[in-house]
Amino acid sequence: MLLLKKFRIRGHSMEPFIKNNSIVFASGIPYLFKNPKVNDIVVFKDKEGKTLIKRITRNKKDRYFVAGDNKGDSLDSRQLGDISKRQVIGKVIYKL
């Protein structure tokens, strides 16, 4: 379980909320006793193992549709499909 980890943002998919080259901190603790919910910003691994950061926009059971805030420049569930809770590393809890 991820207690707290720092991630550097590479890209523009979460702009304007999180800008390219920003630092965010994520933790798995918020999801110990409850599931991710709509509007949470999560760090997750895609099927190839690449780490991505997106906002949850829909959920069905343990499947989550994630999307970047910058729809014109985002690799997200529109291309990748839904993600599972198992793919979620943690919730973004702080940004610099």
N, C-alpha and C positions, 0 to 999 in steps of 0.2 A: 504494500500500500504506500502510496506517495504522501508523505507528510507535508513537504513543501519543496518545490523545485522552481528554479528560475528558467525562463524561456525567452529567447530573443526572437522577435517577430521579423520574418523575412517575407516581404510582399505587402500588397495593398488591399488584400481581400477583406480586412476588418475595419478599413477606414470608413468614416472618420473617427470612430470610437477608439481604435487602436492603430496607431500609425506605424509605417514601416520603420524598422530598426528600434522599436520600443522594447522595453523589458516588461514581462508580466511574471507573476508568481502564481502557481497553481498548487492545489492540495486535493488529495483524495479523501480527506477527513469528512467533508460535507456529504459524501455519498456512502458513508459507513452504514447509516441507518435509514436513509431515504434515497429515492431515485432522482436522477437529474430531471429538471423540469424545463418547460418552455421559457426562453429568454436567458437561461444559464449560458455562459460562455465556457466551453469545455476544451480541454486538450485531449486529443485521442490519436490512436494509430489507425491509419487506413489499412486496407488489405495487403498492401505491399510493405507495411511497416514504417511508412513515413509519418512523422508527427505533424499534426495540423491543429489549428485553433479556429473554432467556429462557434456560432450561436445556435442553440437548439431552437427550431421554429415550430416543430410538431413532434408529437410522440404517440406511439401506439404500443401498449404493453411495454416490452423492453427493447423497442426499436425507436431510433431517434433520427429525425430529418434535421440535418445541420446545414447552415448556410452562412456565407460571409455577408457582412453588412454592405459591402461594395459588390452588388450583384453582377456588375459588368466585368469584374476582375477577381473571380473566386472559383476555385476548384472545391466543390462541395457535394452535397447529396444529389444534386441534379445530375452530376456525372458519376459519382461514387456509389450512389444508393444510400439507403439508411445505414446507420451504424448501430451496433449493439452496446449494451451497458458494459460488456466485457472489454470493448475497445476503448472505453473512456478511461483516461489516466487520472484526470482530476478537473476540478472547477477552478477557473481563473478567479482569484480572490483579491488581487491587487495589481495595478499597472503603474509603471513609472512614465 
